[in-house]
Amino acid sequence: MKMNLIKFKLLIFTSLVIFISACSAQKKDSHPGVQVKIKTTAGDIIIKLYDETPLHQKNFIKLVNEKYYDGTLFHRVIKDFMIQAGDPDSRTAKKGQSLGSGGPDYTIDAEFNPILFHKKGALSAARTGDEVNPEKKSSGSQFYIVQGKTYKDEELLQLEKQLGLGSLVPLVREYIQKPENSSIMEKIQAKQKAGDQAGFDRILDSVTLIIKAQHPELKGFKFSEEQKKVYKTIGGTPFLDMNYTVFGEVIEGLDIVDKISLVKTDQNDRPVDDIKIISMEILK
């Protein structure tokens, strides 16, 4: 009788969890986030801003309401990668002028979320590089929309290894720069000078194993099953995950993104014939 009571309580608890989860999912689906219409000279794109990235959502809405993006260009376009915009300097740029440095005098704290990834159509924040921006803070205005490409299982596995090693880079650098490890540094420099990539990789692998042993709390990078499925079928740019903040997605107009990605560009990846954002407006 006691055991039956325990099972009954467990059944009730499980049922409640499932019910609450279902209600939460329904509630989330009934609030699809803020939608923004981007009217361009190539056609219209409608994006949804994620509620899970409130700092980026609030900033983007503010800039749209201020008409900040009106008249600016898609100043960087790379086929099978992404289309980038949001530089206010592009509004008055001359033909062939290099762009990509303009924006407001602030950045936005990164809002990384493993369930928000760089699938095709993802809206993400541009930023300066890690060497000057180790906290990976986002540009105040510049953004990009992912076009990307599809990947095979072996390619995703290789990317997992690379992204996992990326988190170890600061620790590896710190380790080989210690005075007591000067011999390792000398060996690395010798391998580099000789162009011995295999030898360099062996030393790096050895140091990486030492770092992992010293820091068991560090975990390797893994794509979720959903990410793998999306990257293999729809496509995207998986190598950017957890490095640039994804804060929205295209819900209408992916064909326009593809269309823009195919335009002829110059040596700076700027379209030879300007692709302009005519206006943006909040739909809901």
C-alpha positions in Angstrom: 0.0 0.0 0.0 2.9 2.4 0.9 4.6 1.6 -2.4 1.4 2.2 -4.3 1.1 5.6 -2.7 4.7 6.5 -3.7 4.0 5.5 -7.2 0.7 7.5 -7.2 2.6 10.6 -6.0 5.3 10.1 -8.6 2.6 9.8 -11.3 0.9 13.0 -10.2 4.2 14.9 -10.0 5.2 13.7 -13.5 1.8 14.6 -14.9 2.0 18.1 -13.4 5.5 18.6 -14.9 4.3 17.6 -18.3 1.2 19.8 -18.0 3.2 22.9 -16.8 5.7 22.3 -19.6 3.0 22.1 -22.2 1.4 25.3 -20.9 4.7 27.1 -21.0 5.3 26.0 -24.5 1.9 27.1 -25.6 2.4 30.4 -23.9 5.7 30.9 -25.6 4.3 30.0 -29.0 1.4 32.5 -28.5 3.9 35.3 -28.1 6.1 35.1 -31.2 8.3 38.0 -30.3 8.6 41.5 -31.8 8.4 41.5 -35.6 10.2 44.0 -37.8 9.8 44.6 -41.6 13.0 45.5 -43.4 12.1 47.2 -46.7 15.1 47.0 -49.1 15.8 47.8 -52.7 16.0 44.0 -53.3 12.7 43.2 -51.6 11.1 42.9 -48.2 12.4 40.8 -45.2 10.4 40.3 -42.0 12.4 39.3 -38.9 11.4 38.2 -35.4 13.4 39.5 -32.5 13.8 36.9 -29.7 12.5 37.6 -26.2 15.4 35.5 -24.9 17.9 38.2 -25.8 16.2 41.3 -24.2 19.2 43.6 -24.4 19.6 43.2 -28.1 15.8 43.2 -28.7 15.4 46.5 -26.8 18.3 48.1 -28.6 17.2 47.1 -32.1 13.6 48.3 -31.4 15.1 51.6 -30.2 17.1 52.1 -33.4 14.2 51.1 -35.7 12.0 53.6 -34.0 14.7 56.3 -34.4 14.9 55.5 -38.1 18.6 54.7 -37.5 18.8 52.1 -40.3 16.8 54.0 -42.9 19.0 54.7 -46.0 21.9 52.5 -44.9 23.4 49.8 -47.0 24.1 46.1 -46.9 27.8 46.9 -46.9 29.2 43.4 -46.7 27.9 40.4 -48.6 29.5 37.0 -48.8 27.8 34.2 -50.7 27.2 31.0 -48.5 28.0 33.1 -45.4 26.0 36.2 -44.6 24.8 39.7 -45.5 25.7 42.5 -43.1 24.3 46.0 -42.5 23.9 48.6 -39.8 26.8 51.0 -40.5 25.5 54.5 -40.4 28.4 55.7 -42.4 27.1 53.7 -45.4 24.2 56.2 -45.8 26.5 58.7 -47.5 29.2 56.4 -48.7 30.8 56.9 -52.1 31.2 54.1 -54.6 33.9 51.7 -53.5 34.3 53.3 -50.1 35.4 50.8 -47.4 32.7 50.4 -44.7 32.1 48.5 -41.5 33.5 50.7 -38.7 30.5 53.0 -38.1 28.0 52.7 -35.2 27.0 54.3 -31.9 29.5 54.8 -29.1 28.3 51.8 -27.1 28.4 48.1 -27.2 25.9 45.5 -25.9 26.8 42.7 -23.6 26.8 39.2 -25.2 23.6 37.2 -24.7 24.7 33.7 -25.8 22.1 31.0 -25.6 22.7 27.4 -26.8 19.2 27.1 -28.2 19.7 30.2 -30.4 22.1 29.2 -33.1 23.4 30.3 -36.5 20.9 28.5 -38.8 20.1 30.0 -42.2 18.1 33.2 -41.6 19.4 33.8 -38.1 19.8 37.5 -37.2 23.0 38.1 -35.3 25.0 41.0 -33.9 28.3 41.9 -35.5 31.3 42.8 -33.3 35.0 43.5 -33.2 37.5 40.7 -32.8 38.5 38.8 -29.7 41.9 40.4 -29.5 40.3 43.8 -28.7 37.0 42.4 -27.4 37.5 39.3 -25.3 34.1 39.6 -23.7 32.6 39.3 -27.2 30.3 42.3 -26.8 28.1 43.2 -29.7 28.2 46.2 -32.0 25.7 48.9 -31.0 24.0 48.8 -34.5 25.7 46.4 -37.0 24.0 43.1 -37.6 24.1 40.3 -40.1 21.6 37.8 -41.5 23.0 34.2 -42.1 22.7 32.7 -45.5 25.3 29.9 -44.9 25.4 26.4 -46.4 24.7 22.8 -45.5 27.2 20.6 -43.7 28.0 16.9 -43.5 28.4 14.9 -40.2 32.2 14.8 -40.5 32.4 18.5 -41.1 30.3 19.2 -37.9 32.5 16.8 -35.9 35.6 18.7 -37.0 34.0 22.0 -36.1 33.1 20.6 -32.6 36.8 19.9 -32.1 37.9 23.3 -33.3 35.3 25.2 -31.2 36.2 23.1 -28.1 39.9 24.0 -28.6 38.9 27.6 -28.9 37.8 27.8 -25.3 41.3 26.4 -24.3 43.3 28.9 -26.2 43.8 31.4 -23.3 44.8 28.5 -21.0 47.2 27.0 -23.5 48.8 30.4 -24.1 49.2 31.0 -20.4 50.8 27.5 -19.9 53.4 27.8 -22.6 54.4 31.3 -21.6 55.3 30.2 -18.0 59.1 30.4 -17.5 59.3 26.8 -16.4 57.8 25.8 -19.8 60.2 27.8 -21.9 61.4 24.5 -23.6 57.9 23.9 -24.9 57.8 27.4 -26.3 61.2 26.8 -28.0 59.9 23.6 -29.6 56.8 25.2 -30.9 58.8 28.1 -32.4 61.2 25.6 -34.0 58.3 23.6 -35.6 56.7 26.8 -36.9 60.0 28.0 -38.4 60.5 24.6 -40.1 57.0 24.6 -41.4 56.4 21.3 -39.6 52.6 21.4 -39.1 52.4 17.8 -37.9 55.0 18.3 -35.3 53.4 21.6 -34.2 50.0 19.7 -33.8 51.6 17.0 -31.7 53.0 19.5 -29.3 49.7 21.3 -29.1 47.8 18.1 -28.5 50.1 17.2 -25.6 49.7 20.6 -24.0 45.9 20.5 -24.5 45.8 17.1 -22.7 47.7 18.7 -19.8 45.3 21.6 -19.6 42.3 19.4 -19.7 43.7 17.3 -16.8 44.3 20.5 -14.8 40.9 21.8 -15.5 38.4 18.9 -15.4 35.5 21.4 -15.2 36.1 22.3 -18.8 33.8 20.5 -21.2 34.2 20.0 -25.0 31.9 21.8 -27.4 29.0 19.7 -28.8 26.2 20.6 -31.2 22.8 19.5 -30.1 20.9 16.9 -32.2 18.6 19.7 -33.4 21.5 21.9 -34.5 23.1 19.0 -36.4 19.8 18.3 -38.2 19.3 21.9 -39.1 22.9 22.4 -40.3 22.7 19.3 -42.4 19.3 20.2 -44.0 18.7 23.9 -43.9 22.2 25.1 -43.4 23.9 28.0 -41.6 27.2 29.1 -40.1 27.9 26.7 -37.2 31.4 28.0 -36.6 30.0 31.2 -35.2 27.9 29.6 -32.5 28.4 30.9 -28.9 30.8 33.5 -30.3 28.3 36.0 -31.8 24.9 36.8 -30.3 21.9 35.4 -32.2 18.9 37.6 -31.4 16.3 36.9 -34.1 15.5 35.2 -37.3 13.9 35.8 -40.7 10.3 34.6 -40.8 9.6 35.9 -44.3 11.9 36.8 -47.2 14.7 34.2 -47.1 14.5 34.3 -50.9 15.5 38.0 -50.6 18.5 37.1 -48.4 19.6 34.6 -51.1 19.1 37.2 -53.8 21.3 39.7 -52.0 23.9 37.1 -51.4 24.4 36.5 -55.1 25.1 40.1 -56.1 28.5 41.1 -57.5 30.9 42.5 -54.8 34.2 44.3 -54.8 37.4 43.4 -53.0 35.9 44.6 -49.7 32.8 42.4 -50.1 30.7 45.5 -50.7 28.0 45.1 -53.4 29.1 46.9 -56.6 25.5 48.1 -57.0 24.2 49.4 -53.6 21.6 47.3 -51.8 19.8 49.8 -49.6 17.6 49.5 -46.6 14.8 51.9 -47.5 13.1 51.7 -44.1 12.4 49.5 -41.1 9.1 49.4 -39.1 7.9 47.5 -36.1 4.9 45.3 -37.1 4.0 43.9 -33.6 
